[in-house]
Amino acid sequence: MKSDKALSMLGLAARAGRIVSGEFTVEKEVKSGRAYLVLIAEDASENTRKKFQNMCEFYEVPMRLCYDRERLGHFIGKDFRASVAILDEGFADNILKHLNSQI
């Protein structure tokens, strides 16, 4: 199931302190070159999706639309979150692998 492994890895990354969430901090980490993967909630606003899509293309950071704001927030121990950046290459690769295997 798509959610189990990718969301479990996201939760582990959160507990390890290797993620940031929220539009401002995710943008800052992408621009600084520390983000290895950006996850945007499927129910995020069109402006948010377009902004991160353009930014991630420019800075060559993989981005995926997945889950909803409630699930993203829940698995990182926060309230609703529309954007999450993974700051560890190993976690990012593993999450991407699980997300891509479900397509």
C-alpha positions in Angstrom: 0.0 0.0 0.0 1.3 3.4 -1.0 0.9 5.1 2.3 2.4 2.6 4.6 6.1 2.5 3.6 6.5 6.0 2.3 4.6 7.5 5.3 6.6 5.3 7.7 9.8 6.6 6.2 8.5 10.2 6.5 7.7 9.6 10.1 11.2 8.2 10.7 12.8 11.2 9.0 10.7 13.5 11.2 11.8 11.8 14.4 15.4 12.0 13.2 15.0 15.8 12.7 15.7 15.5 9.0 12.6 17.3 7.6 11.2 20.8 7.6 7.6 21.7 7.0 5.6 24.8 6.1 5.9 27.0 3.0 8.5 29.5 4.2 11.0 26.9 5.7 10.6 24.5 2.8 11.3 27.3 0.3 14.3 28.4 2.3 15.8 24.9 2.4 15.2 24.3 -1.4 16.9 27.6 -2.2 19.8 26.9 0.1 20.4 23.5 -1.6 19.8 21.4 1.6 16.5 19.8 0.4 16.7 16.4 -1.4 12.9 15.9 -1.9 9.8 18.1 -1.6 6.4 16.6 -0.9 3.3 18.8 -1.6 -0.1 17.8 -0.5 -2.6 16.9 -3.3 -5.1 19.3 -1.7 -2.7 22.2 -1.5 -3.7 25.4 -3.3 -3.0 25.7 -7.0 -0.7 28.7 -6.2 1.3 26.6 -3.7 1.7 23.7 -6.1 2.8 26.0 -9.0 5.2 27.9 -6.8 7.0 24.7 -5.6 6.9 23.0 -9.0 8.7 26.0 -10.6 11.1 26.3 -7.7 12.0 22.6 -7.6 12.5 22.5 -11.4 14.8 25.5 -11.2 16.8 24.1 -8.2 16.7 20.5 -9.6 15.0 19.1 -6.5 12.6 16.2 -7.0 9.0 17.1 -6.0 6.0 14.8 -5.6 2.3 15.5 -5.1 1.0 13.0 -2.6 -1.4 12.5 0.2 -3.4 15.3 1.7 -2.5 18.0 4.2 -4.0 16.1 7.2 -2.0 12.9 6.5 1.3 14.7 5.8 0.9 16.6 9.0 -0.1 13.6 11.1 2.9 11.5 10.1 5.4 14.2 11.0 3.7 15.0 14.3 2.2 18.3 13.3 -1.2 19.7 12.3 -2.1 20.2 8.7 1.0 20.6 6.4 0.8 21.4 2.7 4.6 21.2 2.1 7.4 19.1 3.5 11.1 19.0 2.6 13.3 16.0 3.4 16.9 17.1 4.3 18.6 13.7 4.2 19.5 12.0 0.9 19.0 8.5 2.2 15.5 9.2 3.5 14.6 11.1 0.4 15.8 8.2 -1.9 13.9 5.7 0.1 10.6 7.7 0.2 10.9 8.4 -3.6 11.4 4.7 -4.2 8.3 3.8 -2.3 6.2 6.6 -3.9 7.4 5.6 -7.4 6.7 1.9 -6.9 3.0 2.8 -6.4 2.6 4.7 -9.7 
